[in-house]
Amino acid sequence: MLWAWWPWFMVSVAATAANRWAWAIGTGAMALVCYLLAPKESSPQFGLDHEFSVESDEFLQTIAGATGVPFVDGNRLTVLNNGDEFYPAMLAAIDGAETSVTIEAYIYWAGDIGLRFARALATKAQEGLPVKILLDAVGSSTIGSEVLKTLEDGGCQLAWYNRIHWYTIGRFNHRTHRKSLIVDGRLGFTGGAGIADHWAGRAQSPEHWRDVQICIEGPAVAPLQTGFAENWLQTTGELVSGPPYYPVIPPAGTLPLQTIMSSPETGSSAVRTMHYLSIVCARKSILIANPYFVPDEVATQALIDAHRRGVRVRILVSGRHNDNWLARQNSVALYGPLLAAGVEILEYNRTMLHQKVMIVDSLWATVGTTNFDNRSFAHNEETSVCLREPALATALERDFAADAALAERVQLDAWRRRPVRDRACELVASILREQV
């Protein structure tokens, strides 16, 4: 009720009638803020009771139908762990570009990594290739003058997604959280990592984050380009078209992929639908690795129900090295019902764990930019790439197991005995739970 706009509006009307102008203005402003912050999408309340499993044809048909995103054949996918693997691969792809380079990113920050990418992108632009970069106006606000100058002097086209102005106030809470690099319309990268120094390395210390990117070759790259093009058009008014961006893409492998580009503009969250359906269709195991795990009541109950029907549920979250205080406090506050039901929660305390991965029944998996929280599901532009392939799912499981071995399992008794100070912080943070 605190974040519902209409009680504040009613108080404002009553205060106006009573000539209490300070109250009228204050509560009227709060009504406006609550209206602007309200999610445009919510969890499904019915229908999450399917009897088929992720290995069935019905599951794939339902996922494709419910999200509106088909599976596309003829792809190859490579999993890249940590900056020492994915940054060289991304820079090599830029260096080999022949027709175009496009980037959509929530984070592009000042620093050595940012400069290396800027110089590589500027070099391609100077060779005559169109290089278009769409950055979130909030997430990339610390890009720095040196990186900006390198990009602009090199001839790159740079645009800022959803700048905050008085005339965009109705959309200020809508961010692009995607991390996409598309080269020649044929090769795509996405995952948890932006462009910043703390992703460099191999997660060997708190200064080097643990993360996962994937490289896609084949027709499933096209939706990444489409997502970029839609937001570029909305931001700049320029239509991205033609063979440099949309070539005929021959098969690069045999893997069917589903590339979900979720947006609150559609009024429903395709990535929320995919995650929840995957949970209710699990029969053996659910592995979730996510830094910001803030499930709503529907997701919490779905995970508890999965455990009750014999599914092993393990959730790996970022522990004390967490860059989002609000998300961390809200996550810990919600552990109780899951722990009491027998769900395993593991906190990764070596460094910031930032990958967004879910594996179900050693068969179905999704990797992308989506956090398991309301902000990703209801407010942000997100990307999730899904597959049903035992070898890749098993490889992701091995990575999960390696990370879990470095984590600490949260015990219900310890959670119940956490200090009053911690509980107070969680209570304060819960006021903004809908925004994390």
N, C-alpha and C positions, 0 to 999 in steps of 0.2 A: 504493500500500500504506500510505502514511503516514496516509491518511484512511479506510482500511478499519477498521471497528470490531472485527472479530474477532481480529486479531493482538494488539491491546491487551488484549482480554478474556482471551485465552489466557495472556498474560504475567501478568495480574492473578491468574488462577487458580493459575498456577505459583508466584507470589510468596506467595499465601495459603497454599499447601501447605507452603512453606518458612518460614512465619512471618515473612516480610519485609513487615510491615504498611504501611510507608510506600510501598514499591513497589506493593503491592496496591491501596492506595487511589488513588495517583496514576494508575496505568495503568487502573484501573477507571473513574475519572473521565474519562480520555481516551477510553476505549471508548464511554462514554455521549455525550460531545460529538460524536464521529465518527458515531455512530448518528443523532443528532439533525440533524447537518448534511448527511447523505447525501442527494443528490437522489432524489426519488421517481420520476424519469423519466430515460430515456436516449435516445441517438440510435438511429434504425433502422440495423440492420446489413446488411439485404438489401432488395432491391426498388427501389433508387434507380437504375434503369437503363432508364427509359422511352424509347420510340422516338417518342412523339408530342410535338408542340410546343405552346407556350402558345396558339397560334391555333386549335387543334383543339377540337372538341366533347369529345373524350376527356379533355382536360386539365381543363376545367371540371367534368366529371362526376367525375373522380378527386379533384380538390381538394375538391369538396363532399362526396363520400363519405368520403374519408380524414379530413377534419376534423370531419365530422358537422354542418356548417353549410351550409345551402342559400343560393343567391343569391336575393335579393328584388328584384323589379322596382319601378319607379315612383318613383325617387329623383332628387334633385338634390344635387350635391356641389360645394362651393366650397373651393379651397385658399387658405389665409391664411398669409402669410409674416411672421414676426416680430411682436413685441408691438404695434407700431403698427397692425397690421392686425387681429390676432385679439383683443386685449383690448377694444377698442371694440365689436367685433361681439358678443362674449360679454356685455359689460355691457348693450348695447342689448337683447339677447335676454332677459336677466333683467328689465330694466325693462318689457319688453312681456309678461311672463308673465301668464297668465290663470287657470291651474288648479293648477300645481305647479312646483317647481324641485327637482331632485336633483343632487348633486355627489358624485363619488367621486374622491379625489385622493391621490396619494402625497405631493406637496409643496403645502403651504399655509403660507407663512412670514410673519412679521411684516414690516411695511414699508408703503409708500404703496399699492402695488397690492393688498396684502392688505386694507388698510383700505377701499379703494374697493369691493372686492367685498363685504366684510362689510357696509358701509352699504347697498349695493344689495340684498343678500339680506335684511337686517333690514327694509328698507322693504317688501319683498314679504310678509314674514312678518307685519308689522304690519297689512297690508291684509287679512290672513286666509288667505293662501295657505299650504299646507304647504310648508315649505322644509326639506329633509333633506340633511345634509352628513355624508358618511362619509370620515374621514381616516385615513391610515395612522399608527399610533401611533409609528412610528420616523421616517418621512420628514417628518411634520408636527409633530414635537416642539418646533420653534422657532416655533410660530405666534404666540406672544406674548400677554400678558394683555390688551392693548388690543383686538386683533382678537377674542379670545375673548369679552370682555365685550360688545363690540358685537353679536356674533352671539347670545349668550345673552340679553342685555337686549331684543333685537329679537324674540325668540320663535322663533328658528331651532332645529331639532332637530339636535344635533351628537353624533356617535358616533365612537369610536376603534376602528379595525380592528386586531384581534389585539394587544391590550395584552399586555405581557410580565409574566406572573405565574408562580408556581411550578406552578399547575395548567394552564397553557398552554405549558409548556416544550417539549412535543413539537411545537409549531407556531410557535415563535418565529422561525424562519427563513423563514416563509411570509408575504410582504408583498403588499399590493395596490399595484401600480405603475401602475394605471390613472389616466387623467386624463379624466374624463367630466363634462360638464355637459349635462343634459337638461332642456328647458323644455317644459312642457305635454305631455310624452310624444311630441312631434311634431318637435322641433328638437334636434339633438344636436351637441356639439363634442367632438373628441378629437384626440390628437396628442402631441407630445413635451413640451409646456409645462405646468408647474404654475402655481401662483399665487404669484408672487414678483417682486421688483423687477428681478432680473437678466434677466428676459425682456422687460422694457419696451424701447422703442426700435426700432431697425432693424438691429441687429447691427453698429453703427458703431464699437464699441470693445470691449476685453476685458471691460468691465463690463456689456455688453449682448449676450446670447447670441443665436446664430443658431438658429431653430427653425421648425417648421411645424405648424400645426393645420389641421384640416378641419372644415367645417360641413356636416352632413347634414340634409336635409329629406326626409321620406317614411318609408315602412314600415321601412327599414333602421335607423331610430333605436330601434325596439323592443328589439333585442338589447342595446343599451347600457343601457336601463332594466332589462332582465332581469338583467344582470350586477350592476348596483347593488342591485337588490332581493334577490338571493340573498345577497350579502355583508351587506346591512342586516339581513336576517332572522337570519343566523348571528351577527351582532354584538349585536343588540338584542332578538331574539325577536319583532319586529314584522313582520307580513306586509304588504307594500306591495301594495295592490290597488285596483281601481276605475277609472272613467273619467278621474279627474284624472291618473293615471299611465299608463294603457293605453287611450287613446281609439281610436276607429276612425280610422285614418290614411289619407286619400285620397292618390292619387299626386301627387307634387310635381314629377315629371319623368319621364324615360324610362330612367334609368340603372339597370341591375341592380348590386346591391352585395352583398358577402359581409362580414358583421360578425362576426369571430371573437373570442369572449371566452374566452381560454385560462386554465386554472387547473390547478395541480398536484394539486388535490383529485381530479381525474378520473384521475390516474395516467398520463396521456400529454399531450404538449404539442401542441395543435392548431397553434400558431403555428410551432413548429419544423417540423412536417410540411409546412405551407404553404410556408415558406421553402425547404426542401430540395427539394421537388417543383418549385418554380418554377425553381430553379437547374438541375436535371437536364433540364428541358424547354425551356430556353433554346436558341435557335438562332443568334441574331445578337449580342445584347448583354445584359450584366447590369450594372446600376448600383446600388450599395449606398452609401447615406449613413447613417452610424451612429456615434455618439460612442464606443461601447464595443464594439469589434469583436474578439471573442475566440473564434474558431471552434474547434470540436473537430476531431478527425482526420477525421471523416466529412464535415464541411462543407468543410474544407480540400481534401480529395481531390475533392469534387464541383466546387469552383471550378476546380481544376487541370484536371480532366477537361473541363470546359466550355471552357476556353481551348484545350485540345488539339484539340477538335472545331471550332474556328474562331470561338468566341464571344469577343467583346471584353469583358473583365471589368475594371471600374474600381471601386475601393473608396475612398470618401472618409471619412476619420476625423478626429476632433478631434486636433489636434497638441499643441503645448506648453501651450495654454490648456485643460487638462483637469482637471476637478474630482475625478476618481477615480484616485488614484495607482496602486492595484492593477490596475485595468482597463487603464490606460495601459501599465504595465510588461509585463503579460501580452500585450497586443496587439502591442507592438513585438517581443517575443521570438518571436512566431509569424509574423513577416513573411517569414522566410527561404525556406521552400518555395514560397510564393506568388510572391515576386519571382523566384526562380530559374526558375519555370515560365513567367514572362512576364506574370503578373497585375499590373495597375497599382494601386499604392497611393498615395493622395494625402493629405497631412496639411494640414488647414485651420488656419492659425496666426493668423488675424485676430482671432478670439475663440473662445469655446467653441461648437463645432458640436454641436447636440443633437437634430437631427431624426432620425427613424427611417423611412427611405424606401427602397424597392427598386423599380426599374423594369426590366422584362424585355422585350426585343425591341420597344421603343417601343409596346407594346400592353398588357401586364399590369403592374399596379402595386399596391403596398400601402403604406399610411401608418398609423402608429399609435404605440403606446407601447413597442413591443418592441425591446429592444436585441439585438444579435447576439452574445449571450453565454449562458453556462449559467444565470446567475441569472434572466434573463428566460424562458428556455426551460423551466427545471426547477423554479424556486422561487417565481416571482411570478405574481400575477393580472395578465394583460395584455390589450390590445385591439389588433387589427389589422383595418383596413378594406381590402378588396380589390376591385379592379375590372379589367375588360378593356374599355378604351375608348381608342381612339387619340388623341383630342384631349386628354384629361386626362393620359394617359401622356406625350404629347409636351410638354405644359406643365410637368410635373414634370421631364422631361429638360432643358428649358431652364433651370429653376432649378438643377438639378444642374450643368449646364455653367457657369453663372454662378459657383457656389460653387467648382467645380473650377479656374476661371481664377484664383481667389485663393489656391489651395493650392499646395503644393510636392510634386512627385513624389519618392517615396523611391527611391533607386538602390540596387541590390543591393551594389555595391562599398562604398558609404558605410555601408550597414547592417552589412556584414561587418567594417568598420573601427571600429565604435562602441567607445567606451572600455571598459576592463575594469570601471570603476566602474559603468557602465550595465548591463553584463552581470551583475554581482553583484546589483544591485537587481532585475533581472528574475528571477534565480534565487531570491531571497528571496520575491518576489511570487508566483512560480509555485507555492509551497506552498499558496496559497489560491485557485488558479485555478478550482477547482470552485465557489467562492462568488462569483465575479464574472461 
